[in-house]
């Protein structure tokens, strides 16, 4: 027997209404965390333990990465929703680690008492204490933590998207391109090897240099260095923000014969002629550079959806000490999407999460917020295949170091700590909110 339902069928209309209601019904939670990156996972883990089951929701869309599973002659493809430890991509680009070592199933880090809403934020409605999702459903909250990160802005450099598919153009900043960096370094024979730093805020301000130092070291080990002209074109006016570590890095680039051009911002790539066009920020002059290899750090931007909560630059506007929103007292933010005037690193997130959890918990309990964030951040500056400078500093760019040694010097111990110990801490402690960093 076949049942046919016309558009006017009462049964069909009831079914449609039920489906429409199910998609748009509001859900309410005491705390909603928007963003399932490092910051969002850490905070949701903490408050799931504090508030208990049914009180915390984490909004993080599906992030599907396909993997293959083989048994003898049978192979099948399955979808794996993953979380990436992006600081490891320097080691991937340098041929030290496999990209699979930078990923884990995201389900491993979402606490059992937390509701995982596999959707993306369409709109923040702070005056209504609500978040609208991409399917137009609404999530209501008493408190909100915003941690949705920062986005790559590839369109800001003319020709970049197309160039990334051509020979000699690479970037460590995206999972789809990071493995190409190692191929570019290996395939390089001679000529200009250019490394760039854009005229925008970026994740890990040291990363554009780290891969340059690894490339320099590899070229030396493979007897290519005398044929390589390594160029660092940065939109900044200094090699690094914190003066102590800048002094060390200036000595390194001089000793290794690396050309540094400040106030040079990449605006276009022409893969047909292998030219990179830079704008001199002080004069506006457009200058072409021939390249045989170019590692591009893409411009980055805050997600447009942050607008109702954002400052003039588009980042969530929070008090730099308490991490509380400057207008909406029940909203807090941390990580790359916030306007905290510090570097956007996982180490900063570790310190920020400890401050945020303590202050938000106090605010929920109508107690004074006593914890203050000093701006602590850390940037392990990989300088070769066995050395690293561990930069740690505060809002004032003053050293805030962990170890009783001069961390401005290249050290093998810091290299192996960054390569092996810190990833272990990240996967097992930081994402689970069992480690609050140094601050």
Secondary structure, DSSP 4 states (H G I P E B T S, - for coil): ------TT-HHHHHHHHHHHHHHH--EEEEEEEE--SHHHHHHHHHHHHHH-TTSEEEE----EEEEEEEETTEEEEEEEEEEE-GGGHHHHHTTSS-GGGGEEEGGGGS-TTEEEE-S-EEEEEGGGTEEEETTS-EEEEEEEEE---EEE-GGGSBTHHHHTTSTTEE-TTSTTTHHHHHHHHHH--SEEEEEEE-SS--B-TTHHHHHHHHHHHHHHHTT-GGGEEEEEEESSSSS-SSHHHHHHHHHHHHHTT-EEETTEEEEEEETTTTEEEEEETTT--EEEEE-SEEE----EEE-GGGGGGB-TTSSB-B-TTT-BBSS-TTEEE-GGGB--SS-B-HHHHHHHHHHHHHHHHHHHTT----------EEEEEE-SSS-EEEEEE-TTS-B--SSSS-TTS-BHHHHHIIIIIHHHHIIIIITTT------
